[in-house]
């Protein structure tokens, strides 16, 4: 992987942390019942959707660390409190930023064998795993943004160009 591609992985990990913070801050500002209200035919709440994304982040963290993840589902056993989930996600985001910062070309290209939650075998390069985590989070932030509109609120701006404009790049 080129230096430019590694730089992009590092920037995208920071972007993800920034966008997660903005979204969690928006949820904290809502009346408490709004973030836990079931939407989309009662299947999900905003907190529940972000808790799923956090569990998936933890699963991929375990794959990257070469250890068993211990999850039998991509959903948490119980929906966490918003404040705790916000704290847990910020901690995990810091880990991913540090992980991306520590990657070199050889580590990024290293192929890792792992097990999916359903027990199936998987094989991916470390860099592709990190890109999946970033992409997965983007998808679910968009889903929660739609739920914010359903709650009569507006989601925060979480666009990459705004991040690049507002956050000094290292």
C-alpha positions, 0 to 999 in steps of 0.5 A: 500500500502506498503512503497516500493510501495509508494516509487515507486510512488514518484520515478516515479513522479520524473522520469516523471518530469525529462523525461519531462524536457529532452524532452522539452529541446530537442524540444526547441533546434530544429528549431522553425517550427519543433516542431509545424510541423504536422506529422503522416498524419497531425494529430499532432505536437510535441507541440500538442501531449505534450499539449494533455498530459498536458491537461490530467494531468490537468484533473487528477489533478482535479480528485485528488483534488475532483473538476470539471476539466472544460474540454470538450475535452482532447485537448487544444482549441489552440496549446500553444507556446512551451515556455509556455507549457514547463513552465506550464508542469514543474509547473504541474510536481512539483505539482505531485511530491509534491502530491506523496510525501504527499501520505500515505497508507490510501490516496493512497488506497482511492477510488475517484469518478469522471467524464470522459471528455465524462461525464461517471462515473469513480472510481479509487484509488488515487494511480492508478490515479497517475500511470495512469498519469505517464503511459500516459505521458510515452506513449506520450513522446515515440510518440514525440520521434518518431516524433523527428526521423521523423524531422531528430533529435534524442530524448534525453535518457529518460530511467528509468535506466538513471534517477536512475543512474543520479539523486540522489534518496531521 
